[in-house]
Amino acid sequence: MSVLALLSLILISRGLQMRDLFMGLDFSAADIALLFFYMMPMFLIMVLPISCMVSVFLTFLRMSTDRELIAVKTGGVSIYQMLKSPALFSFLCMCLAVFISLHAISWGMNSFRSTILNIANTRAKVVIQPGVFNKNIFGLTLFARKVDPVSGKLLHVIFEDYSQDVHNRLTVLAPEGDITTDTDKGALVFNLYNGRIYRLDAEKNNISILEFEEYRIDIDLANIFSGVNLDDERPKEMSWEALTSMSRNNSAPDERYRRRVEVEIQKRWSLPAACLVLGIFALPLACAFEGVRRQLGIVLALLMFLLYYSVYSLGLTMSESGYLSPMVGLWFVNVLFALVAVIGLHLTHKERAPSFERFFIQSRKAVTRQASAFLERRRQKSAKGRSS
């Protein structure tokens, strides 16, 4: 339930960012569902740790609130014996997260890229009407006397480009051409053959003519629709084999890209490990919040994960900037929460863990006393003013 709820929120947010793409290419409901399915691994790697933590936390919070933990402890079962089930559950979540991290992310993003480009290619073939000047194709003007919607072949093509400068138009005439996609660059490609290029220079009031055998026009979808980036593959979309190969051969294009690769390598293992760390961390946390309502418990669990993710994001940023090594930046928060979990388990076993229920009750009593004293002083002051 935690995975479905959090994943739905993330996908809805992502869908709103990509609304221009969905509307511009006239996606069907099945196409959108398929794209969301391909995006799921990228977000599952973030959702699984918090879902694991919330699941363990709410389970033991309910047992703690219903005093079942007291009954179990009275029966001679220690907190370490109860740790076996959440530890096994967290370990299984970690195994799933490792599989997603090493294999499913790259598969999903490659399928996502290919599907969008194939759909864009098909839609472009469909919307190009033969014998009509199409001005709604990505801000350009395209004319083709004949169009084959299956093969994408174009006959007697006129292509006018004034996107860079309205006063300096580029007009291309070719007897034939076709439409393809470039999956590496994330672009639609118009290939024209054996034609001429007419360039109008408004300032000099002349036209230059250039003949060609093959002319290629790339249209990047990222420049057309907001919320989608289909250019060169980024480190977070790469497969584990590609990341390790680039790191081992030192084949990154620059130093900044190399740091991102090193950070991504550590990220592929640190996030799955967070499932085990946060799952065990949730057990003493639930015992400390004994008596707290379930709704408040969910808020507290999310706040703890927000704290975890804030420290994790700080380490991620400092690692990418070069201030910290990727291993230190991305594993520090896991080590920190693991130490807190071990200390919390020890204090809970010794019955010395702090009770936040008593803390809330005492805080509420203190606030009530202060409010009553303040109102009493106001009343006395008012009564003294009337008597005088």
Order of alpha helices (4+ residues) and beta strands (2+ residues): alpha-alpha-alpha-alpha-alpha-alpha-alpha-beta-beta-beta-beta-beta-beta-alpha-alpha-alpha-alpha-alpha
